[in-house]
């Protein structure tokens, strides 16, 4: 493990621990996963940014229907590239120790395809397509599903706000356990 810890100063490790829900051991394991994923070229450059296609080879993302949105939401520079610190942010949010409200915040932004800070019919159409496959629902079935989701969740008729979404997720006890990755 000596090689792994030499990639970080003591101060860096302490700062990562302070700023995430990850332990020192998890941060070092994350670095190993990062090096394995990015290849020998990753070296010790924690700030290098790598193409989303490389990042999306992570087993947890590879077959995830929301991998493009996850990458976009966690890319700090919004440049279709990911750094090690972006990866740590993702792992922190997806850890068992992250609170429901934080997980819900990120889930909301992943589902907000048109990025207007409201989950509306357009966003839900994309979410349903990703979850079911475009060909698996008849158009009228999908329309009925989206209408029902909006009726059940949208309290003020203006689309589902982040607060309404968070409130909905407090009633879904499985969400916090399913919205996670392990280091």
C-alpha positions as CSV (number, residue, x, y, z in Angstrom):
1,X,0.0,0.0,0.0
2,X,3.1,2.3,0.3
3,X,2.9,3.2,-3.4
4,X,-0.8,4.1,-3.2
5,X,-0.4,6.5,-0.3
6,X,2.6,8.2,-2.0
7,X,0.2,9.6,-4.6
8,X,-1.2,11.8,-1.8
9,X,0.2,14.1,0.8
10,X,-1.1,13.7,4.3
11,X,-2.9,17.0,3.9
12,X,-4.6,15.9,0.7
13,X,-5.8,12.7,2.3
14,X,-7.1,14.6,5.3
15,X,-8.9,17.1,3.0
16,X,-10.5,14.4,1.0
17,X,-11.7,12.7,4.2
18,X,-13.1,16.0,5.4
19,X,-14.9,16.8,2.2
20,X,-16.4,13.4,1.4
21,X,-18.2,10.6,3.2
22,X,-15.2,8.4,2.5
23,X,-12.6,7.0,4.8
24,X,-8.9,7.2,4.1
25,X,-8.9,3.5,3.1
26,X,-11.8,4.1,0.7
27,X,-10.0,7.1,-0.9
28,X,-6.9,4.9,-1.4
29,X,-9.0,2.1,-2.9
30,X,-10.7,4.7,-5.1
31,X,-7.3,5.9,-6.4
32,X,-6.4,2.3,-7.2
33,X,-9.6,1.8,-9.1
34,X,-9.0,5.2,-10.9
35,X,-5.5,4.1,-11.9
36,X,-6.8,0.7,-13.1
37,X,-9.6,2.4,-15.1
38,X,-7.5,5.2,-16.6
39,X,-4.4,3.0,-17.3
40,X,-0.8,3.6,-16.7
41,X,-1.1,7.2,-18.1
42,X,-3.0,8.3,-15.0
43,X,0.3,8.5,-13.1
44,X,-0.1,10.7,-10.0
45,X,-2.0,13.5,-11.7
46,X,-5.2,13.7,-9.7
47,X,-6.3,16.7,-11.7
48,X,-6.0,15.3,-15.2
49,X,-9.4,15.0,-16.9
50,X,-10.3,11.9,-18.9
51,X,-13.0,11.3,-21.6
52,X,-16.4,10.2,-20.3
53,X,-16.2,7.1,-22.5
54,X,-13.2,5.9,-20.4
55,X,-15.0,6.7,-17.1
56,X,-18.2,5.0,-18.2
57,X,-16.3,1.7,-18.4
58,X,-16.7,1.5,-14.6
59,X,-18.7,-1.7,-13.9
60,X,-21.3,0.4,-12.0
61,X,-21.8,2.7,-15.0
62,X,-21.1,0.4,-18.0
63,X,-24.7,-0.8,-18.3
64,X,-26.5,2.0,-16.4
65,X,-29.1,3.6,-18.5
66,X,-28.3,7.0,-16.9
67,X,-24.5,6.8,-17.4
68,X,-24.3,9.9,-19.7
69,X,-26.4,12.0,-17.2
70,X,-24.3,10.8,-14.3
71,X,-21.1,11.7,-16.0
72,X,-22.5,15.2,-17.0
73,X,-23.8,15.9,-13.5
74,X,-20.5,14.9,-11.8
75,X,-18.2,16.5,-14.3
76,X,-17.0,19.6,-12.4
77,X,-16.0,21.4,-15.6
78,X,-19.1,20.3,-17.6
79,X,-16.7,19.3,-20.4
80,X,-17.6,15.6,-20.9
81,X,-14.4,14.7,-19.0
82,X,-13.9,13.4,-15.5
83,X,-11.1,14.0,-13.0
84,X,-10.2,11.9,-9.9
85,X,-11.9,14.5,-7.7
86,X,-15.1,14.2,-9.8
87,X,-14.8,10.5,-9.3
88,X,-14.4,11.0,-5.5
89,X,-17.5,13.2,-5.5
90,X,-19.5,10.5,-7.2
91,X,-18.3,7.8,-4.8
92,X,-19.0,10.0,-1.9
93,X,-22.6,10.7,-3.0
94,X,-23.1,7.1,-3.8
95,X,-21.7,5.9,-0.4
96,X,-23.8,4.3,2.3
97,X,-22.9,7.2,4.5
98,X,-24.3,10.0,2.3
99,X,-27.6,11.3,3.5
100,X,-30.9,10.9,1.7
101,X,-31.2,14.6,0.9
102,X,-27.8,14.7,-0.8
103,X,-28.6,11.6,-2.8
104,X,-32.0,13.0,-3.8
105,X,-30.3,16.3,-4.9
106,X,-28.0,14.4,-7.3
107,X,-30.8,12.0,-8.5
108,X,-33.0,15.0,-9.3
109,X,-30.2,16.6,-11.5
110,X,-29.5,13.3,-13.2
111,X,-33.2,13.0,-14.1
112,X,-33.5,16.7,-15.1
113,X,-32.6,16.2,-18.8
114,X,-33.5,19.6,-20.0
115,X,-31.8,21.2,-17.0
116,X,-34.6,23.6,-16.2
117,X,-34.6,22.7,-12.5
118,X,-38.1,21.1,-12.8
119,X,-38.9,17.5,-13.7
120,X,-41.6,17.9,-16.3
121,X,-43.2,15.6,-18.9
122,X,-40.2,16.0,-21.2
123,X,-37.8,14.8,-18.5
124,X,-40.0,12.0,-17.4
125,X,-40.3,10.9,-21.0
126,X,-36.5,10.5,-21.1
127,X,-36.4,8.8,-17.8
128,X,-39.2,6.3,-18.7
129,X,-37.4,5.6,-22.1
130,X,-34.1,4.9,-20.2
131,X,-35.8,2.6,-17.7
132,X,-38.1,0.7,-20.0
133,X,-36.5,0.9,-23.4
134,X,-38.2,3.0,-26.1
135,X,-39.9,0.0,-27.7
136,X,-41.3,-1.6,-24.6
137,X,-44.2,0.7,-23.9
138,X,-46.9,1.8,-26.3
139,X,-47.0,5.6,-26.6
140,X,-50.4,5.8,-24.8
141,X,-49.0,3.6,-22.0
142,X,-46.0,5.9,-21.6
143,X,-48.2,9.0,-21.7
144,X,-50.5,7.6,-19.0
145,X,-47.5,6.7,-16.8
146,X,-46.0,10.1,-17.1
147,X,-49.4,11.8,-16.5
148,X,-49.9,9.6,-13.4
149,X,-46.4,10.4,-12.1
150,X,-47.0,14.1,-12.4
151,X,-50.4,13.9,-10.8
152,X,-49.1,11.9,-7.8
153,X,-46.0,14.0,-7.3
154,X,-46.4,17.5,-8.6
155,X,-48.1,19.4,-5.8
156,X,-48.5,22.8,-7.4
157,X,-49.0,21.9,-11.1
158,X,-45.7,23.4,-12.3
159,X,-43.7,20.2,-12.7
160,X,-41.9,18.3,-10.0
161,X,-39.5,20.7,-8.1
162,X,-36.4,19.4,-6.3
163,X,-38.2,19.8,-3.0
164,X,-41.2,17.7,-4.2
165,X,-38.8,15.1,-5.5
166,X,-37.0,14.9,-2.2
167,X,-40.3,14.6,-0.4
168,X,-41.3,11.7,-2.7
169,X,-38.0,9.9,-2.0
170,X,-38.6,10.1,1.8
171,X,-41.5,7.7,1.1
172,X,-39.2,5.3,-0.8
173,X,-37.1,3.6,1.8
174,X,-35.3,1.5,-0.9
175,X,-34.0,4.5,-2.7
176,X,-31.1,5.2,-0.3
177,X,-30.0,1.6,-0.6
178,X,-30.2,1.4,-4.4
179,X,-28.6,4.8,-5.2
180,X,-25.1,3.6,-4.2
181,X,-21.8,2.3,-5.4
182,X,-19.1,0.5,-3.4
183,X,-15.5,1.5,-3.4
